[in-house]
Structure formats: structure tokens, C-alpha cells
Amino acid sequence: MANNGMVFDYDAIVVGAGAAGIAATGALCAAGLKVTCVEAASRIGGRAHTDTAIFGVPFDTGAHWLHNEHTNALKAPGLALGLNLYRAPQNGVTHGLKDDSVLWDEFDRLYDAIRQAAKADADTDTEHTTGRPTDRALSDLVLPTTPWSYTAVSMLALSIARDLPDTSLRDIATWEGGDDFFCREGFGHLVARTAEGLAIRLSTPVTGIECLPSGVRVKTGAGEITARAVIVTASVGVLAEDVIRFDPPLEADRRAAFELVTMGDYNHVALLFRPGAVPVPPDTWLTYQLQPDDMGIARGGGFLCNISGTNLTCFETSGSFSRALQAAGPDTAIDHGIETLSGIFGSAIRRDFLKGHATAWRHEPFVRGSYAGAMPGGHSQRKVLGRAHAERIHFAGEASHVGQQCSVSGAHLEGLRAARDVIARLR
Ligand SMILES: Cc1cc2nc3c(=O)[nH]c(=O)nc-3n(C[C@H](O)[C@H](O)[C@H](O)COP(=O)(O)OP(=O)(O)OC[C@H]3O[C@@H](n4cnc5c(N)ncnc54)[C@H](O)[C@@H]3O)c2cc1C
């Protein structure tokens, strides 16, 4: 690969083999470019990973829902691969309510308040003239009014992985809604299947990226490689903490964006029971009445029960509660999940408990959180995160998509966008 007299190892290097990196690598290869993808971890998939070793059945340690099936970029590839994709059943159960319309009415009321406030803000938007964001914290308008408000709020918080005071109204209002799908083999399995045939080097952490006169030098734990361009798909958690040193250093406005679009916390406490122990149909979403703490933040989560007809149930937590459970350690998290289920189905469920596993995404060295949410005033910063640096260093990932942020589909679409940018540049 010669360019301006320099010889490069590759046309392009992709850093990270999560959803964004896999999509980018595939698109660059399809365009006939010489590409390699370097991944720090010993497996591909990043935050989309299906484990089958822990429980003997598919367990998505990260992403599980194919959100917004009508625009989800992974649905068509999954179907083309012959995987078993199906619509997520609408079969919620709310412990303590015979008629759970009370909860769902409250949920709809909160969502309406968000939509109306976002519209009102947009109608009086002065950001383009003043440069100051017109945005607010979700907690300013999502005010609890019924005993079920905190449960409704917690379902909202699950999709944003943070507490309401730390969440931008605009960011939530731009999120594309719609029905979800599940993949019986696991969402992580689906993502991994889309990587088949791609050149990916595992266990190869990138420590530095240096711009050369007409290309880049990428320093890895296994030596240096060069290319005409690079796409970096590491999370904002990894980038903000300088795991990768850039030369020239990252611009001030990108560093400022790292302060406003930050990694949240979302975790699964997976619980395997004997058959029939959790007496609800497959894929039931089970909730219960949550109470706020002194700070007004709901403590608790929800359960996705008997996932895809297996005996695996996941306790889902988000925000500061999820962070506290991670800090307390897996045994405490697992016990909290079982204790909560005992309160719902009776203490006999403990006897039927076989095995548990709690994720702790904040502690994963090459992720450092769950997904990137915008602080109040931070929504517009997603675009900054997707901009190229020093012309040849491109960025992609869930954090820079607007509309499908925080999702596998958004990461995939950002990977394709960055690949298009590189292809256009190298032509
Ligand atoms: C618990 C949890 C539940 C979730 N649930 C859903 C869901 O139901 N539906 C949904 O759509 N999304 C969900 N998400 C979000 C979704 O998983 C992510 O948005 C998406 O997978 C991110 O993809 P990515 O490619 O941007 O980043 P990543 O998946 O983080 O990929 C980046 C890759 O870069 C690698 N890397 C980092 N640093 C380096 C380095 N220095 N050198 C080399 N490689 C490096 C990492 O190891 C990683 O493999 C969930 C996430 C979590 C954590």
C-alpha cells in the first residue's frame, strides 16, 4: 500500500471488534480495501456477547433486545443467517397489581410529559443562535405522582442506564421507539455470526495512534502496524480515560464531549432455576413496586423471566442502584435478585435456585460502563464524538449515533458510516 512514497501495511485498521468495528471491517473489506481489525479482548462482540458456558443455555451478558425492530440494522442480517428471531411478547406481570394498567398508564404519562416538553423546548430552541443548549434533566419534568411512579421511572431508567437527574431530555426524546425482537440463539451470537470470515486479531490492545504525513501508525501490544486510515470504536469510557494515546492529542471539544456523554451503568444478574420455578410464561417482564431512597432514586429493577423458554431469569438494574450492586460484588447482587423473587413467589424459590452470575460492565477494562448517555445539555455532543480527528483517525460506536444511541443497531450503523467516510477519503 503506497501513498506519497510511504508504504503502509494496510489501507485501513479498525480498533475494536464490537458491533461498530465488525460492521466497519465488513464494509471496508466489501469495498476491496486491505483491512485488519485489532481487538483488545480475547473474544469478539464487545458489549454484544452470548455466553453458553456459564449456564449451558444462551446468556447475553450485554445486549439482548433488538430494539425498534422496524429500523434495527441487525434484524435483516439475523434473519438472513437463519437465526430464530421473534417478536418480544407483550406479557408484563406486575406483582401487587391485578390490573397493571395503573403502572402502564403512569409510564405513558411520563413518556407524554417527555415528548411534550421536548417539543416545547424545540419550538423555543435558541441553541443555534446563542450556542447555549436548551435542555433539561429528566428529573425536572418526570415528577412522581402515584405509588407506581418509581416503578414506571425505573423502566425508563433501564433504557438509559442512569438516574434521571443525570439524563438529557433531548437525548431521550430523540430515541427511536418501537417494538423489540429477541434472538433465541442470543443477540451476541447474532453479532458474532456477522463477523465470520473477517480478519480480526484478538488479544491485541491498542495503546497509541500516531498520525504520519499520509497515514497512521497504530501501536499495539503485539507491535506496530501502519495504514492510510484508522477507525476507532472503543467506548467513550475507554477513550476518556486515555487507554489509547493519540498524537496529535484529541481536540479540546472532543474532550469536553467526554464530560457530557458518559458511560452509564446497566447490569444483568442472571439466575438459573429448576424448570417451572418461576411460574410465568417465557420472556415475561416482571415488575414490582419500587420505593425511592433519600435522593428520590428508585432502588430495584425488573426481571426478564424464563428467557426464550429456558430456565434462566435475569434481574435487570440500572443507574446508581446498578453501580452500587456492582460495587457490593456478585454474591450480594445475586442474593438481592433471589430475595426479591422470594418476596414475589415465596421463599421456596430459593430451593430451586441452581446458579447465578452478575455482570459488572463498569469493571471491564476495555469497556468501562454499559453505554453512553447524555447529561443535560450533552445531546448535541454525540456529533462531536463521531467526527474524524486529524483527518485520518475516524471514530464510530453506539455513543455517536443520534436516534439509536446506546444500542447495537446504532453502533452497527455508525460503523458503516465511518467505513463510508474512509472509503470516500481513500478514493
Ligand atoms: C448490560 C448491557 C445491556 C445492553 N442491552 C442492550 C440491548 O438490549 N439492546 C441493544 O441494542 N443494546 C444494548 N446494550 C448496548 C450495546 O451492547 C452497545 O451499545 C453496543 O454493543 C456497543 O457496540 P460498540 O461497537 O459501539 O462498542 P463495544 O461493543 O464496546 O466494542 C468496542 C470494542 O473495542 C474493544 N477495545 C476497547 N479498547 C480497545 C483497545 N485499546 N484496543 C483494541 N480494542 C479495544 C473492546 O474490547 C470492544 O470489543 C447493552 C449494553 C450492556 C452493557
The ligand as a MOL file (V3000), in Angstrom:
LIG
                    3D

  0  0  0     0  0            999 V3000
M  V30 BEGIN CTAB
M  V30 COUNTS 53 58 0 0 0
M  V30 BEGIN ATOM
M  V30 1 C -25.6800 -4.9380 30.1440 0
M  V30 2 C -25.9500 -4.3130 28.8060 0
M  V30 3 C -27.1760 -4.4810 28.2200 0
M  V30 4 C -27.4230 -3.9190 26.9700 0
M  V30 5 N -28.6220 -4.1410 26.3800 0
M  V30 6 C -28.8140 -3.7610 25.1000 0
M  V30 7 C -29.9370 -4.2240 24.3840 0
M  V30 8 O -30.7530 -4.9710 24.9220 0
M  V30 9 N -30.0580 -3.8410 23.0940 0
M  V30 10 C -29.1390 -3.0540 22.4660 0
M  V30 11 O -29.2870 -2.7540 21.2660 0
M  V30 12 N -28.0540 -2.6140 23.1320 0
M  V30 13 C -27.8630 -2.9480 24.4130 0
M  V30 14 N -26.7350 -2.6040 25.0750 0
M  V30 15 C -25.8050 -1.6680 24.4250 0
M  V30 16 C -24.9860 -2.3500 23.3330 0
M  V30 17 O -24.4490 -3.5260 23.8350 0
M  V30 18 C -23.8890 -1.4120 22.8740 0
M  V30 19 O -24.4640 -0.1670 22.5100 0
M  V30 20 C -23.1120 -1.9180 21.6600 0
M  V30 21 O -22.8440 -3.2930 21.7590 0
M  V30 22 C -21.8220 -1.1280 21.5560 0
M  V30 23 O -21.0790 -1.5260 20.4210 0
M  V30 24 P -19.7490 -0.7430 20.0570 0
M  V30 25 O -19.1450 -1.4160 18.8950 0
M  V30 26 O -20.0280 0.7050 19.9610 0
M  V30 27 O -18.8140 -0.8670 21.3370 0
M  V30 28 P -18.2110 -2.1840 22.0360 0
M  V30 29 O -19.1650 -3.2900 21.9770 0
M  V30 30 O -17.7100 -1.7430 23.3550 0
M  V30 31 O -16.9850 -2.5570 21.1010 0
M  V30 32 C -15.7390 -1.8880 21.2080 0
M  V30 33 C -14.6500 -2.9360 21.1720 0
M  V30 34 O -13.3990 -2.2630 21.2580 0
M  V30 35 C -12.5360 -3.0350 22.0530 0
M  V30 36 N -11.4800 -2.1490 22.5630 0
M  V30 37 C -11.5850 -1.1970 23.5170 0
M  V30 38 N -10.4020 -0.6130 23.7290 0
M  V30 39 C -9.5340 -1.1970 22.8690 0
M  V30 40 C -8.1390 -1.0220 22.6180 0
M  V30 41 N -7.4030 -0.1260 23.2970 0
M  V30 42 N -7.5530 -1.7990 21.6730 0
M  V30 43 C -8.2900 -2.7080 20.9710 0
M  V30 44 N -9.5930 -2.9280 21.1900 0
M  V30 45 C -10.2110 -2.1730 22.1280 0
M  V30 46 C -13.4160 -3.5860 23.1430 0
M  V30 47 O -12.8510 -4.7260 23.7570 0
M  V30 48 C -14.6900 -3.8990 22.3570 0
M  V30 49 O -14.6980 -5.2320 21.8720 0
M  V30 50 C -26.4300 -3.1560 26.3130 0
M  V30 51 C -25.1890 -2.9980 26.9050 0
M  V30 52 C -24.9450 -3.5580 28.1460 0
M  V30 53 C -23.5830 -3.3930 28.7660 0
M  V30 END ATOM
M  V30 BEGIN BOND
M  V30 1 1 1 2
M  V30 2 1 2 3
M  V30 3 2 2 52
M  V30 4 2 3 4
M  V30 5 1 4 5
M  V30 6 1 4 50
M  V30 7 2 5 6
M  V30 8 1 6 7
M  V30 9 1 6 13
M  V30 10 2 7 8
M  V30 11 1 7 9
M  V30 12 1 9 10
M  V30 13 2 10 11
M  V30 14 1 10 12
M  V30 15 2 12 13
M  V30 16 1 13 14
M  V30 17 1 14 15
M  V30 18 1 14 50
M  V30 19 1 15 16
M  V30 20 1 16 17
M  V30 21 1 16 18
M  V30 22 1 18 19
M  V30 23 1 18 20
M  V30 24 1 20 21
M  V30 25 1 20 22
M  V30 26 1 22 23
M  V30 27 1 23 24
M  V30 28 2 24 25
M  V30 29 1 24 26
M  V30 30 1 24 27
M  V30 31 1 27 28
M  V30 32 2 28 29
M  V30 33 1 28 30
M  V30 34 1 28 31
M  V30 35 1 31 32
M  V30 36 1 32 33
M  V30 37 1 33 34
M  V30 38 1 33 48
M  V30 39 1 34 35
M  V30 40 1 35 36
M  V30 41 1 35 46
M  V30 42 1 36 37
M  V30 43 1 36 45
M  V30 44 2 37 38
M  V30 45 1 38 39
M  V30 46 1 39 40
M  V30 47 2 39 45
M  V30 48 1 40 41
M  V30 49 2 40 42
M  V30 50 1 42 43
M  V30 51 2 43 44
M  V30 52 1 44 45
M  V30 53 1 46 47
M  V30 54 1 46 48
M  V30 55 1 48 49
M  V30 56 2 50 51
M  V30 57 1 51 52
M  V30 58 1 52 53
M  V30 END BOND
M  V30 END CTAB
M  END
